[in-house]
Amino acid sequence: MPTEPMTDRLTNQTRCQRILGKTAFLCGFLLVFGGCGSNNTSMPEVVHYPTFESESVPPKVVESEPKLTGERSNVPEEWLPPSHVEKKWTAIVIHHSATERGNAAIFDRMHREENHWDGIGYDFVIGNGTDSGNGQVEVTFRWQQQVAGAHCGGTPGNWANIDAIGICLVGNFNHSVATAKQIQSLSKLAEFLQKRYRIPTSRIYGHSSTPGARVTDCPGNNSPVTALKQILGS
């Protein structure tokens, strides 16, 4: 067989050495800059950050104010109870005072001293022109504080005092009739209460016709309830 010339063998050997040198240099470069170089290089520290769970906050309960249809300016401000104590009323009970004269202050004193109550039993008193204005609507502490009344006892569970609004017209309607201005104020007040609390006309009662009430002739033989319901529309 022919023998390879010495010069060719040296050339091939030199070529191989150059290739091996370049390969070694490339591997070293990759090891150093690829993160896998010296064994003395520490691994990146893994830091575990704590997780914070948001504090559970119960939803705020907002009791919505009963809807009032119509402008607030149409009624006196004192007819609007404080929103933070306002309750949902379901009926209206009409009374007469069975006296020729009087006002909220007089009835309050009478109920405290004679009945030993914590004050006047009604939510509203409508004057006849004697001790208060004719048709004047007086608002009592019971309405302002939205507490149970003391105007219609004997009903099952005392429902009429707890859930019904008590309105007293000054006068003895066994012997007289309500004045025109009293009827006018009563109809305006009742209409306001109906709209605010969605009370149907069928749940406007005279004291004597209130379901479960004790036997009484209040609000008298000349009760204003019939006239009121005609105005409101039954």
C-alpha positions as CSV (number, residue, x, y, z in Angstrom):
1,M,0.0,0.0,0.0
2,P,1.2,3.6,-0.7
3,T,2.6,5.4,2.3
4,E,1.0,8.8,3.3
5,P,3.5,11.5,2.8
6,M,4.9,13.0,6.1
7,T,3.7,16.5,5.2
8,D,0.1,15.4,4.7
9,R,0.1,13.7,8.1
10,L,1.4,16.8,9.8
11,T,-1.2,18.9,8.1
12,N,-4.0,16.7,9.2
13,Q,-2.7,16.5,12.7
14,T,-2.4,20.2,13.0
15,R,-5.9,20.6,11.6
16,C,-7.3,18.2,14.3
17,Q,-5.5,20.0,17.0
18,R,-7.0,23.3,16.0
19,I,-10.5,21.8,15.8
20,L,-10.0,20.2,19.3
21,G,-8.7,23.5,20.7
22,K,-11.7,25.5,19.4
23,T,-14.1,22.9,20.8
24,A,-12.5,23.1,24.2
25,F,-12.6,26.9,24.3
26,L,-16.3,26.9,23.3
27,C,-17.2,24.4,26.0
28,G,-15.4,26.4,28.6
29,F,-17.1,29.6,27.5
30,L,-20.5,27.9,27.8
31,L,-19.8,26.5,31.2
32,V,-18.7,29.8,32.7
33,F,-21.4,32.0,31.2
34,G,-24.2,29.4,31.3
35,G,-24.2,29.2,35.1
36,C,-22.6,25.9,35.4
37,G,-19.0,27.0,36.0
38,S,-17.1,26.7,39.2
39,N,-18.4,24.5,41.9
40,N,-17.8,27.3,44.4
41,T,-20.6,29.3,42.8
42,S,-23.6,29.2,45.1
43,M,-27.0,28.4,43.8
44,P,-29.5,31.3,43.8
45,E,-31.3,31.4,47.1
46,V,-35.0,30.5,46.9
47,V,-36.9,33.0,49.0
48,H,-40.4,32.0,50.0
49,Y,-42.5,35.1,50.6
50,P,-45.4,34.7,53.0
51,T,-48.8,34.9,51.5
52,F,-51.3,37.2,53.1
53,E,-54.9,36.4,53.0
54,S,-57.2,39.4,53.0
55,E,-59.1,39.7,56.3
56,S,-62.7,38.5,56.0
57,V,-64.9,41.6,56.4
58,P,-68.6,40.8,56.7
59,P,-70.7,42.8,54.3
60,K,-72.3,45.9,55.7
61,V,-76.0,45.5,56.1
62,V,-77.8,48.6,54.9
63,E,-81.4,48.7,55.8
64,S,-83.0,50.7,53.0
65,E,-85.3,53.5,53.9
66,P,-88.9,52.8,52.9
67,K,-89.6,54.4,49.5
68,L,-91.4,57.8,49.6
69,T,-93.2,58.7,46.4
70,G,-93.6,62.4,45.9
71,E,-91.5,65.3,46.9
72,R,-90.3,65.6,50.5
73,S,-91.1,69.3,50.4
74,N,-94.8,68.4,50.2
75,V,-94.9,67.3,53.9
76,P,-93.5,68.9,57.0
77,E,-90.0,67.7,58.0
78,E,-91.2,66.5,61.4
79,W,-93.4,63.9,59.6
80,L,-90.2,62.2,58.4
81,P,-88.9,59.9,61.2
82,P,-85.1,59.5,61.7
83,S,-83.9,57.0,59.1
84,H,-81.8,55.1,61.6
85,V,-84.8,54.1,63.7
86,E,-87.6,54.1,61.1
87,K,-89.6,50.9,61.1
88,K,-92.1,49.3,58.6
89,W,-95.6,50.2,59.6
90,T,-98.5,48.1,58.3
91,A,-101.8,49.9,59.3
92,I,-103.3,53.2,60.5
93,V,-105.8,53.5,63.4
94,I,-107.9,56.6,63.8
95,H,-109.1,57.9,67.2
96,H,-111.0,60.8,68.7
97,S,-110.0,62.3,72.0
98,A,-113.5,62.0,73.4
99,T,-112.9,65.5,74.8
100,E,-114.1,68.9,73.6
101,R,-110.6,70.3,73.7
102,G,-107.0,69.3,74.1
103,N,-103.6,69.0,72.5
104,A,-100.6,66.7,72.5
105,A,-99.1,68.1,75.7
106,I,-102.5,67.8,77.6
107,F,-103.0,64.2,76.5
108,D,-99.4,63.4,77.4
109,R,-99.9,64.6,80.9
110,M,-103.2,62.8,81.2
111,H,-101.8,59.5,80.0
112,R,-98.9,59.8,82.4
113,E,-100.9,60.8,85.4
114,E,-104.1,58.9,84.9
115,N,-103.1,55.8,82.9
116,H,-99.5,55.6,84.3
117,W,-98.1,55.2,80.8
118,D,-94.7,56.5,79.7
119,G,-96.4,59.3,77.8
120,I,-99.0,60.0,75.2
121,G,-100.3,56.9,73.5
122,Y,-100.7,58.3,70.0
123,D,-98.2,59.0,67.2
124,F,-100.0,62.1,65.9
125,V,-102.6,64.5,67.3
126,I,-104.7,66.8,65.0
127,G,-106.1,69.9,66.7
128,N,-109.6,71.4,66.5
129,G,-108.7,75.0,67.2
130,T,-109.0,74.9,71.0
131,D,-105.6,74.2,72.6
132,S,-103.8,73.9,69.3
133,G,-104.4,75.1,65.7
134,N,-107.5,74.0,63.8
135,G,-106.1,71.2,61.6
136,Q,-102.6,71.5,63.2
137,V,-100.7,68.1,63.2
138,E,-98.6,67.5,66.3
139,V,-96.0,64.9,66.2
140,T,-95.4,63.0,69.4
141,F,-92.3,61.3,70.9
142,R,-93.6,57.9,69.8
143,W,-93.3,58.8,66.2
144,Q,-90.0,60.6,66.6
145,Q,-88.5,57.6,68.3
146,Q,-90.5,55.0,66.3
147,V,-91.6,53.1,69.4
148,A,-94.8,51.1,70.0
149,G,-97.9,53.1,70.7
150,A,-100.5,52.8,73.5
151,H,-103.6,53.6,71.6
152,C,-105.3,50.3,70.7
153,G,-105.0,47.6,73.3
154,G,-106.4,44.1,73.2
155,T,-105.3,43.1,69.7
156,P,-103.6,39.7,69.4
157,G,-99.9,40.0,70.1
158,N,-100.6,43.7,70.7
159,W,-100.2,44.1,66.9
160,A,-102.1,47.4,66.6
161,N,-99.8,49.2,69.1
162,I,-96.7,47.7,67.6
163,D,-97.4,47.9,63.9
164,A,-100.2,50.4,63.4
165,I,-99.8,54.2,63.5
166,G,-102.2,55.9,66.0
167,I,-103.7,59.3,64.9
168,C,-106.0,61.1,67.3
169,L,-108.3,64.0,66.3
170,V,-109.2,66.3,69.1
171,G,-113.0,66.3,69.7
172,N,-115.8,64.1,70.9
173,F,-117.4,62.8,67.7
174,N,-120.3,61.3,69.6
175,H,-121.6,64.9,69.9
176,S,-119.8,66.8,67.1
177,V,-118.0,66.2,63.9
178,A,-114.4,66.7,62.8
179,T,-113.7,70.2,61.4
180,A,-113.0,70.6,57.7
181,K,-109.4,71.5,58.4
182,Q,-109.0,68.4,60.6
183,I,-110.3,66.2,57.7
184,Q,-108.0,68.0,55.3
185,S,-104.9,67.4,57.5
186,L,-106.0,63.9,58.3
187,S,-106.3,63.0,54.6
188,K,-102.9,64.6,53.8
189,L,-101.2,62.7,56.7
190,A,-102.9,59.4,55.8
191,E,-102.0,59.7,52.2
192,F,-98.3,60.4,53.1
193,L,-98.2,57.4,55.4
194,Q,-99.9,55.2,52.8
195,K,-97.4,56.0,50.1
196,R,-94.4,55.8,52.4
197,Y,-95.2,52.4,53.9
198,R,-97.5,51.0,51.1
199,I,-100.5,50.8,53.5
200,P,-103.7,50.0,51.5
201,T,-106.9,51.9,52.3
202,S,-108.4,48.6,53.6
203,R,-105.9,48.7,56.5
204,I,-107.0,52.1,57.7
205,Y,-109.3,51.5,60.7
206,G,-111.3,53.3,63.2
207,H,-110.4,52.2,66.7
208,S,-113.6,50.2,67.2
209,S,-113.2,48.4,63.8
210,T,-109.5,47.4,64.4
211,P,-109.3,43.6,64.2
212,G,-109.0,42.2,67.8
213,A,-109.4,45.6,69.6
214,R,-111.3,45.9,72.8
215,V,-114.9,47.0,72.6
216,T,-115.1,50.8,72.3
217,D,-117.1,53.5,70.5
218,C,-114.0,55.4,69.4
219,P,-113.8,57.3,67.2
220,G,-117.5,58.1,67.9
221,N,-120.8,57.9,66.1
222,N,-119.6,60.6,63.7
223,S,-116.4,58.8,62.8
224,P,-114.3,60.6,60.3
225,V,-113.0,57.3,58.8
226,T,-115.7,57.0,56.2
227,A,-115.1,60.5,54.9
228,L,-111.3,59.8,54.9
229,K,-111.6,56.7,52.8
230,Q,-113.8,58.5,50.3
231,I,-111.1,61.1,49.9
232,L,-108.4,58.5,49.6
233,G,-110.4,56.2,47.4
234,S,-111.2,52.7,48.7
